């Protein structure tokens, strides 16, 4: 099974009032642990890292394959 993922829902996400993203990796880890427990084997993300924290090592920890998103924000890309 596959699912699309972004950590935006986490309270630790910097746009929700946290000044530092230091707690973000623990939240993403908990999400991937849950996805693995629910039987998800593939995850599509919007970015390869969030606030400097790579998503690949977290996914690999739980045996989840990734489709990494490349978000194009300007026409010149």
C-alpha positions as CSV (number, residue, x, y, z in Angstrom):
1,X,0.0,0.0,0.0
2,X,1.1,3.5,-0.7
3,X,0.4,6.9,1.0
4,X,1.3,10.5,0.4
5,X,3.1,12.2,3.4
6,X,4.0,15.6,4.8
7,X,4.8,16.4,8.4
8,X,2.7,19.6,8.2
9,X,0.1,18.1,10.6
10,X,2.7,17.7,13.4
11,X,2.5,20.2,16.3
12,X,6.3,20.3,16.1
13,X,6.2,21.6,12.5
14,X,7.9,25.1,12.6
15,X,5.0,26.9,11.0
16,X,2.8,26.0,14.0
17,X,4.6,28.2,16.4
18,X,7.8,26.3,17.1
19,X,10.9,28.5,16.5
20,X,13.2,25.5,16.1
21,X,12.6,22.3,14.0
22,X,14.6,20.2,16.5
23,X,11.6,18.1,17.5
24,X,10.5,17.5,13.9
25,X,12.6,14.3,13.4
26,X,11.0,12.5,16.4
27,X,7.5,13.4,15.0
28,X,8.3,12.2,11.5
29,X,9.8,9.0,13.0
30,X,6.6,8.3,14.9
31,X,4.6,8.8,11.8
32,X,6.7,6.4,9.8
33,X,6.5,3.8,12.6
34,X,2.7,4.1,12.5
35,X,2.6,3.8,8.7
36,X,4.8,0.7,8.8
37,X,2.5,-0.8,11.5
38,X,-0.5,-0.1,9.3
39,X,1.1,-2.0,6.4
40,X,2.2,0.9,4.2
41,X,5.3,-0.1,2.2
42,X,5.7,3.0,0.0
43,X,5.4,6.7,0.7
44,X,5.4,9.6,-1.6
45,X,6.7,12.9,-0.1
46,X,6.6,16.5,-1.2
47,X,10.3,17.0,-0.4
48,X,13.4,14.9,0.3
49,X,14.0,16.7,3.6
50,X,12.1,19.0,5.9
51,X,13.9,21.9,7.5
52,X,17.2,20.1,6.9
53,X,16.1,16.7,8.2
54,X,16.3,14.0,5.6
55,X,13.3,11.7,5.3
56,X,15.1,8.8,3.7
57,X,16.9,7.5,6.8
58,X,13.6,7.5,8.7
59,X,11.8,5.6,6.0
60,X,14.7,3.1,5.7
61,X,14.5,2.4,9.4
62,X,11.0,1.1,8.9
63,X,11.6,-0.6,5.5
64,X,9.5,1.9,3.7
65,X,10.3,2.8,0.1
66,X,10.0,6.4,-1.0
67,X,9.0,8.4,-4.1
68,X,10.6,11.7,-3.3
69,X,8.9,14.8,-4.5
70,X,10.7,17.7,-6.1
71,X,8.6,20.8,-5.5
72,X,9.0,23.3,-8.3
73,X,8.3,26.8,-7.0
74,X,9.3,29.0,-9.9
75,X,8.9,28.9,-13.6
76,X,12.6,29.2,-14.2
77,X,13.1,25.7,-12.8
